[in-house]
Amino acid sequence: MTFHWFLPTASDGRSLTVGTRGTHGPGHDAYLAADPGADRFRAPGIRYLTQIAQAAEHMGFDGILTPTGTWCEDAWLTCAALAQETERLRFLVAFRPGFISPTLAAQMAATFQRTSRGRLLLNVVTGGEADEQARFGDHLSKAARYERAGEFLTVLRGAWSGEPFTFKGEHYDMRGATVMAPPNPIPELYFGGSSAEAGPIAARHVDTYLTWGEPPEQVAQKLDWIRGLAAEQGRTMRFGIRFHVVARDTAAQAWVAAERLLAGMESEHVARVQMTLAASQSTGQARMSSLHADYRESARTSDLEIYPNVWAGVGLLRGGAGTALVGSHQEVADRIAEYASLGIDEFILSGFPHLEEAYWVGEGVLPRLAHLGQADAR
């Protein structure tokens, strides 16, 4: 299996009530008054991000995912800088295909491969928030965005072929698209999406299909769906999953740490976050929100355990990946092994704060997975 960590280019901290740009829920001030040392907003400065990248590399992670979005630092530029501060860590750069020419993306990727000694991976994100898309002048419907993404990936691979590539579709008219020299190796393409429009694009174009963490039965159904679509294209695929992690020496310590992530949370703040997330066009986001829908009023940590060691608490206050693996190091390793048995090849993990949690997972979980034969000895 392959293990990636996460680069928090929007914000980091010890509590989920601290949001991007230092914002937080109304209960957070009282929380800090009771315990002034409990949390501090960590801005995504290059020195801090360098610490996280180097910690992930030191702990034996294969790569690191860098997100995309208005409130994040640019993923391409950030990772290009961090590639010069690391030796072997690969960079899974998330970007939206509608915001950049596919030929320019091919050129940027080729340059990145040469300057990083072949350590670029690409995470293609079509976008699910209408407001976010509109900030960049993109007003296409969801179906049209996926159609455009398919054309984009066709041109991208064509430009990497070593021969001038011409393509005319609904969204792109490219004549002789190419790059100075094809990237070596060709960057692997990652792609996630739970909607009916997303599946065929993934099956036709990408190397690794990504899903957010859901209970095993739901993940198995999604993987079977994508496998079937890929088989129709005469292809096979790898699969990856995205989880937060709270792993400690004992299960009791882990659940205390999980509870702390929600410290200072108030129901009014949860309601505002959920109202924003409900407006998303993302099917994956709707699936995440459904996992904790019945427990928002109580918000008790134990109620939010939707499967053994799978906790939906993160999704109360954060969009995107809303679940965490919570438990002792051995419990978390066992749960990862269970997901691997479904066919998951790659795990993209994260924790709050990302610097410290990289060590908890790297020192506590990865060695146990190696003992189980699920990971290389670190």
C-alpha positions as a Python dict, from the first residue, in 0.01 Angstrom:
ca = {
    (1, 'M'): (0, 0, 0),
    (2, 'T'): (93, 363, -45),
    (3, 'F'): (56, 620, 233),
    (4, 'H'): (26, 996, 184),
    (5, 'W'): (4, 1276, 438),
    (6, 'F'): (-171, 1613, 392),
    (7, 'L'): (-39, 1969, 363),
    (8, 'P'): (-273, 2221, 540),
    (9, 'T'): (-228, 2522, 312),
    (10, 'A'): (-540, 2693, 452),
    (11, 'S'): (-491, 2662, 828),
    (12, 'D'): (-393, 2425, 1104),
    (13, 'G'): (-451, 2394, 1478),
    (14, 'R'): (-551, 2169, 1766),
    (15, 'S'): (-925, 2233, 1737),
    (16, 'L'): (-1170, 2218, 1448),
    (17, 'T'): (-1341, 2529, 1582),
    (18, 'V'): (-1048, 2724, 1438),
    (19, 'G'): (-1124, 2770, 1071),
    (20, 'T'): (-947, 2908, 770),
    (21, 'R'): (-798, 3256, 800),
    (22, 'G'): (-819, 3233, 1180),
    (23, 'T'): (-1199, 3237, 1203),
    (24, 'H'): (-1373, 3023, 1461),
    (25, 'G'): (-1704, 2938, 1619),
    (26, 'P'): (-1864, 3163, 1884),
    (27, 'G'): (-1782, 2924, 2168),
    (28, 'H'): (-1412, 2932, 2097),
    (29, 'D'): (-1338, 3250, 2295),
    (30, 'A'): (-1483, 3097, 2612),
    (31, 'Y'): (-1290, 2779, 2541),
    (32, 'L'): (-962, 2972, 2522),
    (33, 'A'): (-1049, 3173, 2834),
    (34, 'A'): (-1085, 2848, 3027),
    (35, 'D'): (-760, 2708, 2884),
    (36, 'P'): (-548, 2982, 2723),
    (37, 'G'): (-291, 2734, 2597),
    (38, 'A'): (-547, 2505, 2436),
    (39, 'D'): (-515, 2620, 2078),
    (40, 'R'): (-345, 2861, 1848),
    (41, 'F'): (-426, 2923, 1485),
    (42, 'R'): (-132, 2816, 1269),
    (43, 'A'): (-97, 3014, 949),
    (44, 'P'): (29, 2817, 647),
    (45, 'G'): (366, 2988, 626),
    (46, 'I'): (634, 2825, 415),
    (47, 'R'): (850, 2742, 717),
    (48, 'Y'): (566, 2559, 890),
    (49, 'L'): (466, 2375, 573),
    (50, 'T'): (829, 2276, 526),
    (51, 'Q'): (829, 2124, 874),
    (52, 'I'): (523, 1916, 788),
    (53, 'A'): (663, 1797, 455),
    (54, 'Q'): (994, 1701, 611),
    (55, 'A'): (820, 1526, 901),
    (56, 'A'): (608, 1325, 654),
    (57, 'E'): (918, 1228, 460),
    (58, 'H'): (1107, 1137, 779),
    (59, 'M'): (818, 922, 902),
    (60, 'G'): (810, 723, 579),
    (61, 'F'): (506, 860, 400),
    (62, 'D'): (528, 819, 23),
    (63, 'G'): (361, 1146, -71),
    (64, 'I'): (166, 1446, 48),
    (65, 'L'): (-163, 1586, -84),
    (66, 'T'): (-189, 1962, -129),
    (67, 'P'): (-545, 2097, -162),
    (68, 'T'): (-686, 2360, -395),
    (69, 'G'): (-930, 2641, -325),
    (70, 'T'): (-967, 3014, -272),
    (71, 'W'): (-862, 2999, 93),
    (72, 'C'): (-557, 2779, 28),
    (73, 'E'): (-213, 2879, -85),
    (74, 'D'): (-160, 2783, -449),
    (75, 'A'): (-74, 2412, -463),
    (76, 'W'): (159, 2424, -764),
    (77, 'L'): (378, 2702, -626),
    (78, 'T'): (382, 2567, -271),
    (79, 'C'): (482, 2218, -379),
    (80, 'A'): (747, 2346, -619),
    (81, 'A'): (907, 2526, -326),
    (82, 'L'): (881, 2227, -91),
    (83, 'A'): (1027, 1992, -351),
    (84, 'Q'): (1355, 2176, -299),
    (85, 'E'): (1337, 2108, 77),
    (86, 'T'): (1274, 1733, 52),
    (87, 'E'): (1449, 1438, -110),
    (88, 'R'): (1203, 1164, -200),
    (89, 'L'): (853, 1281, -92),
    (90, 'R'): (609, 1292, -384),
    (91, 'F'): (366, 1583, -421),
    (92, 'L'): (2, 1514, -504),
    (93, 'V'): (-99, 1856, -640),
    (94, 'A'): (-473, 1925, -651),
    (95, 'F'): (-598, 2163, -920),
    (96, 'R'): (-916, 2247, -1110),
    (97, 'P'): (-896, 2173, -1483),
    (98, 'G'): (-1138, 2451, -1578),
    (99, 'F'): (-908, 2722, -1448),
    (100, 'I'): (-604, 2646, -1663),
    (101, 'S'): (-528, 2550, -2023),
    (102, 'P'): (-456, 2176, -2054),
    (103, 'T'): (-148, 2250, -2265),
    (104, 'L'): (-17, 2489, -2000),
    (105, 'A'): (-89, 2229, -1731),
    (106, 'A'): (107, 1974, -1935),
    (107, 'Q'): (399, 2218, -1957),
    (108, 'M'): (388, 2297, -1585),
    (109, 'A'): (379, 1928, -1499),
    (110, 'A'): (671, 1850, -1727),
    (111, 'T'): (876, 2128, -1570),
    (112, 'F'): (782, 2014, -1220),
    (113, 'Q'): (896, 1659, -1298),
    (114, 'R'): (1235, 1782, -1414),
    (115, 'T'): (1292, 2017, -1120),
    (116, 'S'): (1167, 1767, -860),
    (117, 'R'): (1334, 1458, -1008),
    (118, 'G'): (1004, 1296, -1101),
    (119, 'R'): (801, 1348, -783),
    (120, 'L'): (477, 1500, -917),
    (121, 'L'): (132, 1342, -892),
    (122, 'L'): (-183, 1523, -1007),
    (123, 'N'): (-521, 1531, -834),
    (124, 'V'): (-785, 1657, -1078),
    (125, 'V'): (-1073, 1834, -898),
    (126, 'T'): (-1372, 1937, -1109),
    (127, 'G'): (-1522, 2156, -834),
    (128, 'G'): (-1854, 2130, -654),
    (129, 'E'): (-1915, 2479, -515),
    (130, 'A'): (-2088, 2725, -748),
    (131, 'D'): (-1956, 3029, -559),
    (132, 'E'): (-1599, 2897, -576),
    (133, 'Q'): (-1625, 2834, -949),
    (134, 'A'): (-1777, 3178, -1009),
    (135, 'R'): (-1480, 3350, -840),
    (136, 'F'): (-1270, 3222, -1128),
    (137, 'G'): (-1524, 3307, -1395),
    (138, 'D'): (-1649, 2949, -1438),
    (139, 'H'): (-2027, 2926, -1471),
    (140, 'L'): (-2070, 2585, -1633),
    (141, 'S'): (-2321, 2335, -1502),
    (142, 'K'): (-2198, 2034, -1308),
    (143, 'A'): (-2249, 1802, -1605),
    (144, 'A'): (-2061, 2039, -1835),
    (145, 'R'): (-1771, 2065, -1589),
    (146, 'Y'): (-1725, 1689, -1598),
    (147, 'E'): (-1751, 1688, -1976),
    (148, 'R'): (-1484, 1957, -1989),
    (149, 'A'): (-1265, 1759, -1746),
    (150, 'G'): (-1273, 1461, -1978),
    (151, 'E'): (-1162, 1675, -2272),
    (152, 'F'): (-894, 1837, -2055),
    (153, 'L'): (-745, 1499, -1962),
    (154, 'T'): (-747, 1391, -2325),
    (155, 'V'): (-547, 1698, -2426),
    (156, 'L'): (-318, 1670, -2124),
    (157, 'R'): (-211, 1316, -2211),
    (158, 'G'): (-190, 1407, -2578),
    (159, 'A'): (48, 1695, -2505),
    (160, 'W'): (269, 1456, -2307),
    (161, 'S'): (285, 1206, -2594),
    (162, 'G'): (594, 1357, -2756),
    (163, 'E'): (407, 1440, -3076),
    (164, 'P'): (195, 1749, -3157),
    (165, 'F'): (-162, 1672, -3052),
    (166, 'T'): (-469, 1824, -3213),
    (167, 'F'): (-812, 1803, -3054),
    (168, 'K'): (-1147, 1973, -3109),
    (169, 'G'): (-1433, 1922, -2866),
    (170, 'E'): (-1710, 2121, -2703),
    (171, 'H'): (-1473, 2301, -2468),
    (172, 'Y'): (-1125, 2288, -2623),
    (173, 'D'): (-985, 2345, -2969),
    (174, 'M'): (-614, 2260, -2946),
    (175, 'R'): (-386, 2249, -3248),
    (176, 'G'): (-47, 2087, -3207),
    (177, 'A'): (-49, 2078, -2827),
    (178, 'T'): (290, 1960, -2700),
    (179, 'V'): (567, 2028, -2448),
    (180, 'M'): (942, 2082, -2480),
    (181, 'A'): (1004, 1726, -2356),
    (182, 'P'): (756, 1474, -2213),
    (183, 'P'): (768, 1446, -1834),
    (184, 'N'): (961, 1149, -1701),
    (185, 'P'): (783, 971, -1555),
    (186, 'I'): (437, 1071, -1675),
    (187, 'P'): (257, 1198, -1361),
    (188, 'E'): (-6, 960, -1228),
    (189, 'L'): (-357, 1109, -1234),
    (190, 'Y'): (-589, 1095, -933),
    (191, 'F'): (-957, 1180, -946),
    (192, 'G'): (-1252, 1163, -707),
    (193, 'G'): (-1625, 1196, -756),
    (194, 'S'): (-1935, 1013, -638),
    (195, 'S'): (-2184, 1139, -895),
    (196, 'A'): (-2309, 963, -1205),
    (197, 'E'): (-2115, 1214, -1415),
    (198, 'A'): (-1787, 1149, -1233),
    (199, 'G'): (-1764, 771, -1265),
    (200, 'P'): (-1718, 743, -1644),
    (201, 'I'): (-1454, 1019, -1645),
    (202, 'A'): (-1254, 838, -1379),
    (203, 'A'): (-1288, 501, -1551),
    (204, 'R'): (-1174, 638, -1887),
    (205, 'H'): (-890, 872, -1795),
    (206, 'V'): (-723, 836, -1455),
    (207, 'D'): (-488, 602, -1274),
    (208, 'T'): (-625, 619, -918),
    (209, 'Y'): (-985, 677, -811),
    (210, 'L'): (-1024, 854, -476),
    (211, 'T'): (-1306, 840, -225),
    (212, 'W'): (-1364, 1007, 108),
    (213, 'G'): (-1383, 774, 407),
    (214, 'E'): (-1719, 603, 449),
    (215, 'P'): (-1818, 278, 626),
    (216, 'P'): (-1668, -26, 450),
    (217, 'E'): (-1995, -141, 294),
    (218, 'Q'): (-2047, 193, 120),
    (219, 'V'): (-1684, 206, 7),
    (220, 'A'): (-1709, -148, -134),
    (221, 'Q'): (-2018, -53, -336),
    (222, 'K'): (-1843, 252, -480),
    (223, 'L'): (-1533, 53, -574),
    (224, 'D'): (-1745, -210, -747),
    (225, 'W'): (-1918, 65, -944),
    (226, 'I'): (-1589, 212, -1066),
    (227, 'R'): (-1439, -131, -1138),
    (228, 'G'): (-1735, -210, -1360),
    (229, 'L'): (-1705, 117, -1550),
    (230, 'A'): (-1330, 67, -1594),
    (231, 'A'): (-1381, -286, -1721),
    (232, 'E'): (-1610, -148, -1991),
    (233, 'Q'): (-1314, 65, -2103),
    (234, 'G'): (-1078, -234, -2091),
    (235, 'R'): (-894, -79, -1797),
    (236, 'T'): (-809, -155, -1436),
    (237, 'M'): (-756, 109, -1167),
    (238, 'R'): (-601, 173, -831),
    (239, 'F'): (-813, 305, -546),
    (240, 'G'): (-737, 556, -273),
    (241, 'I'): (-923, 676, 35),
    (242, 'R'): (-903, 996, 238),
    (243, 'F'): (-925, 986, 620),
    (244, 'H'): (-825, 1203, 910),
    (245, 'V'): (-658, 1008, 1192),
    (246, 'V'): (-652, 1031, 1571),
    (247, 'A'): (-424, 750, 1688),
    (248, 'R'): (-278, 721, 2039),
    (249, 'D'): (-115, 461, 2262),
    (250, 'T'): (-458, 364, 2397),
    (251, 'A'): (-811, 392, 2262),
    (252, 'A'): (-916, 603, 2562),
    (253, 'Q'): (-643, 858, 2488),
    (254, 'A'): (-749, 871, 2122),
    (255, 'W'): (-1113, 942, 2203),
    (256, 'V'): (-1014, 1218, 2446),
    (257, 'A'): (-809, 1374, 2165),
    (258, 'A'): (-1104, 1342, 1926),
    (259, 'E'): (-1331, 1512, 2179),
    (260, 'R'): (-1084, 1798, 2204),
    (261, 'L'): (-1114, 1864, 1832),
    (262, 'L'): (-1473, 1976, 1892),
    (263, 'A'): (-1399, 2178, 2207),
    (264, 'G'): (-1568, 2517, 2204),
    (265, 'M'): (-1819, 2408, 1941),
    (266, 'E'): (-2171, 2548, 1957),
    (267, 'S'): (-2480, 2415, 1781),
    (268, 'E'): (-2541, 2748, 1607),
    (269, 'H'): (-2198, 2733, 1448),
    (270, 'V'): (-2257, 2374, 1333),
    (271, 'A'): (-2589, 2481, 1181),
    (272, 'R'): (-2424, 2762, 984),
    (273, 'V'): (-2151, 2532, 854),
    (274, 'Q'): (-2403, 2267, 755),
    (275, 'M'): (-2623, 2522, 577),
    (276, 'T'): (-2323, 2623, 366),
    (277, 'L'): (-2232, 2263, 291),
    (278, 'A'): (-2592, 2180, 197),
    (279, 'A'): (-2565, 2426, -93),
    (280, 'S'): (-2279, 2227, -245),
    (281, 'Q'): (-2332, 2056, -580),
    (282, 'S'): (-2096, 1778, -471),
    (283, 'T'): (-2253, 1433, -436),
    (284, 'G'): (-1955, 1331, -224),
    (285, 'Q'): (-2020, 1619, 16),
    (286, 'A'): (-2384, 1514, 48),
    (287, 'R'): (-2269, 1161, 133),
    (288, 'M'): (-2032, 1300, 397),
    (289, 'S'): (-2306, 1514, 552),
    (290, 'S'): (-2546, 1220, 569),
    (291, 'L'): (-2305, 1028, 792),
    (292, 'H'): (-2355, 1265, 1085),
    (293, 'A'): (-2702, 1404, 1003),
    (294, 'D'): (-2873, 1209, 1284),
    (295, 'Y'): (-2621, 1315, 1549),
    (296, 'R'): (-2581, 1688, 1500),
    (297, 'E'): (-2802, 1781, 1794),
    (298, 'S'): (-2621, 1569, 2051),
    (299, 'A'): (-2273, 1600, 1893),
    (300, 'R'): (-2153, 1342, 2145),
    (301, 'T'): (-1828, 1184, 2037),
    (302, 'S'): (-1961, 832, 2094),
    (303, 'D'): (-2272, 900, 1883),
    (304, 'L'): (-2055, 1005, 1591),
    (305, 'E'): (-1874, 669, 1571),
    (306, 'I'): (-2056, 537, 1263),
    (307, 'Y'): (-1850, 217, 1236),
    (308, 'P'): (-1588, 78, 1474),
    (309, 'N'): (-1310, 341, 1489),
    (310, 'V'): (-1470, 548, 1209),
    (311, 'W'): (-1578, 885, 1347),
    (312, 'A'): (-1786, 1144, 1157),
    (313, 'G'): (-1713, 1433, 1393),
    (314, 'V'): (-1484, 1623, 1157),
    (315, 'G'): (-1771, 1671, 913),
    (316, 'L'): (-1966, 1876, 1166),
    (317, 'L'): (-1730, 2169, 1113),
    (318, 'R'): (-1537, 2098, 794),
    (319, 'G'): (-1631, 2036, 433),
    (320, 'G'): (-1465, 1769, 225),
    (321, 'A'): (-1325, 1466, 404),
    (322, 'G'): (-1539, 1448, 718),
    (323, 'T'): (-1440, 1122, 883),
    (324, 'A'): (-1149, 1013, 1098),
    (325, 'L'): (-1003, 683, 1209),
    (326, 'V'): (-995, 702, 1590),
    (327, 'G'): (-842, 450, 1826),
    (328, 'S'): (-526, 293, 1953),
    (329, 'H'): (-241, 253, 1707),
    (330, 'Q'): (-330, -113, 1665),
    (331, 'E'): (-701, -42, 1616),
    (332, 'V'): (-629, 216, 1348),
    (333, 'A'): (-385, -22, 1176),
    (334, 'D'): (-647, -298, 1184),
    (335, 'R'): (-909, -68, 1034),
    (336, 'I'): (-672, 40, 756),
    (337, 'A'): (-607, -327, 685),
    (338, 'E'): (-982, -383, 662),
    (339, 'Y'): (-1018, -110, 401),
    (340, 'A'): (-719, -251, 216),
    (341, 'S'): (-901, -585, 196),
    (342, 'L'): (-1175, -407, -3),
    (343, 'G'): (-919, -308, -266),
    (344, 'I'): (-793, 25, -134),
    (345, 'D'): (-432, 69, -248),
    (346, 'E'): (-355, 421, -125),
    (347, 'F'): (-439, 602, 199),
    (348, 'I'): (-430, 982, 221),
    (349, 'L'): (-422, 1062, 592),
    (350, 'S'): (-416, 1380, 799),
    (351, 'G'): (-461, 1502, 1156),
    (352, 'F'): (-487, 1814, 1366),
    (353, 'P'): (-233, 1959, 1400),
    (354, 'H'): (-65, 1805, 1099),
    (355, 'L'): (291, 1831, 1224),
    (356, 'E'): (241, 1642, 1550),
    (357, 'E'): (-6, 1393, 1406),
    (358, 'A'): (240, 1296, 1132),
    (359, 'Y'): (462, 1162, 1410),
    (360, 'W'): (179, 986, 1594),
    (361, 'V'): (81, 800, 1277),
    (362, 'G'): (433, 750, 1150),
    (363, 'E'): (566, 614, 1478),
    (364, 'G'): (256, 431, 1597),
    (365, 'V'): (47, 310, 1303),
    (366, 'L'): (279, 253, 1006),
    (367, 'P'): (509, 10, 1194),
    (368, 'R'): (208, -198, 1293),
    (369, 'L'): (92, -209, 932),
    (370, 'A'): (440, -327, 836),
    (371, 'H'): (408, -601, 1097),
    (372, 'L'): (74, -700, 940),
    (373, 'G'): (243, -715, 600),
    (374, 'Q'): (39, -417, 476),
    (375, 'A'): (326, -170, 447),
    (376, 'D'): (699, -161, 392),
    (377, 'A'): (914, -152, 702),
    (378, 'R'): (987, 212, 777),
}
